Amino acid sequence: MQTVDFTTLTAVCSDIRAHWLPSRLEKVYQRDRYTIAIALRTLAGRGWLDISWHPQAARMCIGDPPPRLPDTFTFSQQLIHTLGGLALIAVEAIAPWERAVDMQFARRPGEDALYHLYVEIMGKYSNVVLTDTENIIITVAHQVNEKKSSVRPLLTGQIYEKPPKLTNPIPSLQESQQSWQERVNLVPGAIKKQLLKNYRGLSPALLESMLHCAQINPNHTNDSLTPDAWQELFQYWQIWLQALAESKFQPVTTANGYNVLGWQAVEKVDDIQELINHYYINQLNQQQFSQLRHQLSQKLSNMLAKLEVKKQTFVNRLQQSQKADEYRQQADLLMAYLQSWQPGMAEISLPDFETGEPVKIALQVDKNAVQNAQALYKQHQKLKRAREVVKPLLTDVQGEIDYLQQVEAAIAQIDNYESSVDLQTLEEIHQELIQQKYLDDQEYPRRSSKDAISNFHRYQTPSGFEILIGRNNSQNDYLSFRVAGDYDLWFHAQEIPGSHVLLRLEPGAVPESADLQFTANLAAYYSRARQSEQVPIVYTQPKHVYKPKGAKPGIAIYKQERIIWGQPQLVNK
């Protein structure tokens, strides 16, 4: 993940000064343990300034409005209590070439600052600190005690000390190429490494972009560069410094991230705030998606393995219980042929009542014939009772397996992160498993429930009819029992876990066979049998689809269905 370097922070702060000063602080909302959103009001409108001290994604930029969920963090409450209604009058660097910003708040523009909000964008050491005019810390996002840092603790009530000064030389537009080249050449080594070591304000991403534009391999040593290469590299060095001096930036997306100097552009972006906001939200979502998908997949795999063992245990007990009638038959034979028993017998062979075939009966030598018959009757009753108890237990376990396989199929279909919808779908599955008591209710970011049912997969048939496909069990239920109309058709893989699929039809509309086949192909693709050549797909009217009483999410039964063979390999996603 690309880090916010000095150049990016300078560009963002320059844009904030141009469009958001002065402004009034209206609200503070903490999105998560690393990010706050500050509502700023200007004459032009309101925006949300995101400030994050995330170890990999520390940043500040104008972001999206926060969700309408309760804010349970104390840091945001302390900020709004202190800064609510005050004016943001300045956004300045705390020292030249430092990735730390001093946001100053006063009662109104033109007055002296009453409070300072220091935003330190420094990788894993990032932090946000609120102080008064005497630089006494009022609150801090991440408390740093003496055990964590004996050099620079950050604790409420103590004096705020600025980050230690960097020792590298400061880049200057006035420096000549000869002086600059001599400094970089002082110690032989890779050109990228030597530039990083000899000057402030540089980042690996910035240098790689600069060297790429100058057509220089970052791993080439400084003593291997030609005079023309040095000249080309120095020109881009000057362009960089000129952009910083004049606050003229060109935000663009690149193949590996972003750039605020217009280099290696894949797409030009008009708003630098939007660029930074979307990049880091996307990166964090992708990281969160991978972690959550792995967690859910592992949990489901473990639960299904345990349920399969439990199921097999019940199956074995049912198979044993099938011998109940055999024990009763043996007991009846013993009672009918008591005279055939002799003391000390360990086994007896008696003719079957119906066939006359000999039936061997194992006996306990310490018991007589009647006692052996009673023991067999007792075993018969025990197995009969076990069968009555085990059958519903086996049904329940099979129901759980069917449900979890349905969830597993939904997760398997989201194999890669493509948009925030994919993460939202996983979060809905995670929340569903918590509600069904399969997972503990841990602290986890939750989205508004209004968004949880609207992000169906959407397709169009050859005739132009709309197809809606549920992404998880919550959406499946909503699709089948809330969205489906009287004229629609409902599709599902036959006895295979998969998504509920709805073919939307207007009154009087009749789908062609190509429309039905297209929909069936999608139903097969969004099922557990995605890799098969052909999958049996049932379809019926929504009024013939029911949810059994007490059934888990995504479980439905149907009748008056027809069958069509879906071909998932023909789906061009």
N, C-alpha and C positions, 0 to 999 in steps of 0.2 A: 504494500500500500504506500503510495506516494505521500510524503509528509509535507505539511505546510512549512515552507522555508521562509527566509527573510523577505525575499522578493514577493512571494505570494501574499504574505502578511502585510507588506507595505502597500501592495495594490488593493487589497481588501479595505484597509484602513483609509486609504485615499478616497475610495468610493464611498465609504461611510461618511467621511467628512464632507464630501460633496453633496450627498443626498439626505443625510440623517442628522445633521447638526444645524441648529439646536433641535432637540426633541424632548418630549416629556415621557418619563417612564411610567407606564400605566399598570403593567402586570409583570409578574415573574412566575414562570412555570418550569418545574424541573422534569424533563422528559425521562431521564433515567439517572443512574448513579453517577454519570459523567457529564451530563449535558443540561444546561439551563436555557430557556427561551425568554428573552426580555421583550415585552411589547413596548415599542417606541412610537409616539404619536407626533407627527409634524403637520404643517398646514396642508401638505399634499395627501396625507393619509396615515395609516398605521402599518407597521411591519414588525416582524419578530426577529430579533437578533439572537442567533444561536451562539452560545459560547460553550466549548467542550474541552475538557481536560483528559480526554480518553488517551490511554498510553500510545495507541497506534494512530489515532485520528483526531488529535487535538487541533482545534480550529476556532475561528470566529467568522461568521458570515450571516447575512440575512437569509432566514430559512422559511420553512412552511409553518403555518399555524399549528399549535400543539393539539393533540386529541382532546376530546371532551371527557376526560377521565380524572378522577380525584388525584391531586398532588399530595403525596404523603411524605415528602422530603422536608427536612427542617432547614436546609441551606437556602432554598428558595423562599421560605417563609421569613427567614431572617433578612434576606435581601429586600423583599417587598416592604417589610416593616420599616426598614431604614431608608430606602431609596424611593418608595412609592410617592408619586406626584412631583418628584424633583426633575430638574432639567439636565439632560446630558449636554455638556457644553464643550467638551474637548475629548479627542482620542489621539493620544500622543505616544510615541515610543519613550520608554523610561530612560533609554540611553542609546547613543548611536549604534546602529548595526546589531541591536539586540532584538530577539523574538519575544519581547514582552511589551505590553501596551498598558498605558495609564488612561483609564476612562474616568473622566472627572464629572461630578454631579454638583449642581448648585440649586438654590431655590428658584432662580430664573436666569436667563441668559444675561451676561454682562456682570454678574456678581461673582465673587470668589467661590471656589469649590469648597463644599462642605465634606465631601467624601470622595475617596478614590477606589475604583475597582480595578485591581491589577490583574491582567490576564497574561499568564506566562505560557507561551506555546513552545514547549521544550521537550517533546517526546514523552518518555515515561516519567519525566519530572514536571510535567505540565500541572498548572494549578490556577485557581482563581481566588484572590484575596481582597476582602473589603476592609478599608481602613478609614480612620477619621483624618482630620487635617494635621494631627500630630503623628500620623503614621502608626497609630496603635491599631492592631488587628482587631476588628469587630467580629468577623467570622471568616472562615476559610473553607473552601470546598474539600480539601484533603489535608487533614491535620498531620503535621510532620513533627514528631517529638525528637528528643535528643538521641534516643536509641536508633531512630531511622536516619538522622543526620545531625551529627554534632557540630557541623560547620554552619548550617542554616536551618534551624528549626522554625516551623511556622505554626504558632499556637495562638489561640484567642487570648487577648490581653497583652501580648508581647509586641515589641516594636518590629515593624516590617522592614526587613533588610532586602535590598535588591539582589538579584542573582549575581554571582561572582562575575567580574568583568572578563571578557575574552582577551587573550593575549596576542592573537594573530593580528598582523597589520590590517588597516582599513583600506579597502580598494579606493582608488581616486581617479577621477577623470583627468587630472593634471599629470598623473604619472606617465612618463614616456614609455614607449615600447621597450627601449633598451633596459631601463631600470626594472620594468615589470618582468622582462625575459630573464634578466640576470637573477632576480629573486627566485623565480620558478626553477631555474637551472642550477641553483646553488647546490642541491643534492640530487644526484642521478636517481631516477625512478620513473614509474608510470606517470604520464602527464596529468591524468585525473587526480591521482593521489597527491602529487606535488602541489597542484592548485588548491586542493582542499586543505592541505597542511599550512599553506603560506598566506591565505587570505580569509577574512571573515565574510559572512553573508552568503557563502556558497552551500549548495546541497548536491548530493549525487545526481538527482534528477536534472537540476539546472545544468550541471557540468556535462552530463551525457548529451543533453540537447544541444548545448553550445559546441561540443566537440563534433557531434553529428553534422551540424550545419557547416562546420569548418572542414568536414570530410576527414576527420582524424580519428583513428582508433583509440578509445580511452585507455587501452592497455599498452599503447606505444610509449616507449621511454622518451623523456624530454630531450635527451641527447641525440635521438634519431630523427627529430623533426627537421624538415627543410626550412630555409628562410621564408619561402612562400607560405608554408603551413603556419609558421609563427605569425606572419603578417595577417593571414586569414583569421586565425584564432584571436588575435588582438583586436581586429575589427569587430568581431562579435562581443568581445569583452567590453569594448567601448559602447556598443549598442546597448548592452545590459545596463551599464552605469548611467548612460544617457536617459534610459527609460526610468530608472530610479530617481534621477535628479529632476526630471520634468514631470514625474507621475503620469507618464503616458504608457498605458499597457494595452496589450492586444490578447485577451483571453481566448484560448482555443482548446479543443480536445485533441489529444494525440493518441497514437496507437496503444500506448502504455499508461495513459493518465491524462494529464492536462499541462498547459503551459500558459503563462500570462504575458509572454513576450511575442507570441505569434509564431514561434518556431515549431517545426514538425507538425504543422496543423493538419488535422483530419477534418475538422469542422470548426468554423468560426462561431464564437458565442458572444452575443451582445452584452450580456449581463454577467459580470464576474461573480456576483453573489450567487446567482443561479448555478453557475459552473461549479463552484466550490461545494455548495450545498448538495447538489445532485451527485457529485462524484463521491463524497464521503458517505452519504446515506446509502448509495448503491454498494459501496465497498463493505460497509458495516452490515448491511442486509445480507450480502453474499456470504460474509463470514458467519453471521448468525444462522443463516439458512443451512450451511454445511454442518455446523455443530448440532443444530436441532434435528436435522434429518438423520444424522448418525445416531444421536441419542434415541430418537423414536424407533429407528430401525432395530437397534440393539435391544431395546426394551421389548418390542413386539416379538422379536425372534426368541428371546428368553421366555416370555410368557407363553408363546405358542408351543415351545418345546416342553414346558412343564404341563401344559394342558393335554398335549398328545400322550404323555406318560400317564396322566390321570385317566384319560379316555381308555387307554389300553388296559389299565387296571380294571376298570368297570367292564370292559368287553370280556376280559378273562373271567371275571366273577359271573357274568351272565352265561358264559359258556359252561362254567362249572354248574350253574343252577339248572342247566338243561338236563342234568343227571338226576334231578329231583324225582321225576316219574320212574326212572330206572330203579332208584332206591325203594320206592313204594312197591313196585312190581316184585322186587326181590323179597321184601318183607311179607307180601301176600303169599308168595310161593312157600316161604318158610312156615308160615302159619298153616298153610294148606297141607304141607307134608311134614308135620312135626315128627311123625313116626320114623322118617328117614334120617333124622339127626342122631348121631352117636357122640358120646362124650369124647372130648379131645380133638374133635374135627376142626381143622383150620380152613377147610373149604368144602363146599357141597355143590353137587350138580343136580339140578331139578328140571323137569320138563316144563316148557312154556305153556301157559294155559291155551293159547290160540294155535300156535304152530307145532307144539310138541318138541321143538328143538331144545337141547339141553342148555340151561342157563347156569353159569358158574357163579357162586356167591361166596365171597370171602367172609370168614367167621372169626370171632374172637374166642379163642380156646377156653378162656376162663368164664365164658357165659354159656347158658343153655340156649336152645333154639328160640324160646319165647323172648329171652333177653336180647338175643341178636336181632330178632325181628323188631323189637321195640327201639333198639338203637338205629335200625334202618329207617323206621318211621320218623324218628326224631330228626335224622339227617335230611329226610325228605321235607319235613316242615321248615327246617332251617334254610334250606336252599330255596324253597318256595317263597319264604318271606324275603330272602335276599334279592330274589328276582324282582319282587314288587318294589323294593326300595331302590335298587340299582338302576332300573329302567328310567325313572325320571331324572336321576342324577346324570346318567349318560346323555339324556336329551339336553340337559342344561349345559353340560360341558361341550357338547357338539354345537350348541347355540353360541357359546362364547368363542369357540374356534372359528365358526362361520363369520362372526362379527369382526374378530381381530384380523382374519384373513381379508375381509373387506377393507379394513383400515390399512393393512399392509399393501393391498393393491393400489389404494389411493396414493400412498407415499411412493410406491415404485414408479408411478406415472410422473412424479415430479422429480426427475433424476438430475436436472440441472437448474441453476438459478438463472432466470431470464428477466424477471421484473419483480417489483415488490409484491405483486399478486401471489407469486410462488411462496414467498415467506409467509404472507398472510394465510395462505391455505394450510401450511404446516402449523402455524400458530392456532388455527381453528381446530385442527386435529389434536394438537397438544391439549387444548382446553377441553375438548370433548372427552379425551381419555381421563382427564382429571374429574370431570363430571360423572363419568362412569366408574370412578373409584379404581382405575387401573394405575394412575399416577398420583403422587402426592401433590397437594396444592402449594407449589413453591412460588417464590417471587419471580414473576416473569412478565415482560411487557405485554399488555393486552391492548388490542385495538378496539375501536368502537364496534358494538354489535351490529350497528346499521350497515357496516361495510362487509359483514361476515357472510352475507348470502347473495351478493350481487355480482360476483366475479366468475360467472360461469364461462366455460369454453363456448365459443360461438362460431358456428359455421353456416354456410348456405348450400342447399342442395342444387343440383343442376337446373331445377325449375325455379329457383330463387326462394324456396321456403327456408325459414330460420330453424337452426338446430341449437338447442341448449344442452350442455353436458355438465353435470355436477363434478366438482373437483374433490369433494370429500363428503362424508356422511351427512353433515349438517346441510350442505347444499343439495345433496340428493333428496333428503326429506322435503326441503323447501320447494324444490323443483317438482317433485311428484305430487305433493299434497297441497301446495299453495299456488304455484304458478300454472300448473297444467290446466288447460281448459277442456270443455266438452268435445271440441272438434280435433284436439291434438292426438298424436299417437305416442305411446310410451314404449321404449326399447330397453332391453337388458340382456346381457349374456345369460344363457340358460344354465342355471345351477353353477355359475362361476362368479366369484367376486368381481365386481366392476362398477362403473359409474351408471347412474340413471341417465337416460338420454331421452330428450323430448323433441319431437318433430312438431313445430308449430304450424297449425293449419287454420285458415279462415273458414267461416261457414260456407259450405258448398264446395270447398276446394278438395280436389282428389289428387293425391300424389301419384306420379308415374312410378313404374317399377324401378327406374333409375334412381329416383328419390329415395325409395325404400332401401334399395341396395346400398346407396351412399350412406344413409343413416345407419344401416346395419354394420357396415364396414367400420364406422366410427365407434359404435357400441362395442365391437370386437377389439378395436385398437385400445379403447379406454377400459380394458378388463385385464384380468390376470392372465388371459390367454393371448396376450398381444403378439407373442412370437409364433403362434400357430398359423398354419396356412388357411384353415377354415374354422370358424367358431359358430356354434348354433346360437342364434339370437331370437329371443321371443319379442313379439310386439303386440300391443293391445291398446284399447282405449283407457285413458286415465281413470275412468269410473270403475274399471275392473281391477284396479290396483289398490290393495289394502295394507294397512299397517297392523300387524297383530297386537293385541292389547299387551302392554308391558314390554314390547320388543325394543331392542336397542336401536340407536340411530342408524339409518341406512338400510334397515331390514324391511323388506316388503314381500307380500305374496300377491299373486295375480291369478286370473282365470280368463277363459275365452281367448286364449292367446293363439297366435299363429307363429310359425317358425320360418326363419329365413337364414341362410348361411352367410355370415359376415366374413370378409376377407381383410384382415387388419393390415396386411402387407401392401395393400393398394392405397392406404391413407397417405396423402402427401401433406404432412403437418406444416 
